[in-house]
Amino acid sequence: MLILNSISKSYENGVKALDNISLSIPKGLYGLLGPNGAGKSSLMRKCRCR
């Protein structure tokens, strides 16, 4: 199980990539989809998932 609690990321220019994101993902294979600029890469860097 992957559990993320209260993940936030803001850039120096004030843009919020992530704002208090919390989620639980059960064991399995998943994809992270969304438009450009939605915060996908920021989320993965912030949680340091392996």
N, C-alpha and C positions, 0 to 999 in steps of 0.2 A: 504494500500500500504506500502510495506517495501522498503525503499530507503537506499542504502549503497553507500557512496562516499569516494573514495581514502583510502581504508582499506589496511594497510600493517602490516606485522608481520615478524620479523627476530629473529632468535635464537642467543645465544651468540657465537656459533660456525660459524656464518656467513650464515647459511642456511636461505633462504627466503621462508617462508611458504605461504605468500601472498604478492603480489607486486602491489600496487596501483589498487586494485579491486574496481570497481563501478558497481552497478546493481540496477534495479528497479523491484520489484516483485508485481504484482497486488494481491488483496485479493483472497484467495483461499487456497487449501491444496496442498502442494508441498513436494517433497523429494529431498535431497541433496546427489547425488551419485558421486563416483569417487574412484580411486584406493587408496590403503594405502599410506599415506604420501602426498596426494594431497592438504591438508590444510582444509579439511571439518570441523574438530573440532576447528581448530584455527580460522576459519571464524566465527563459531557460538559463540565462547567465546569472540572474539573481538567485535562483534556487540551487544552482550548481548540481543539477541532476546528472546522474551517471547510469 
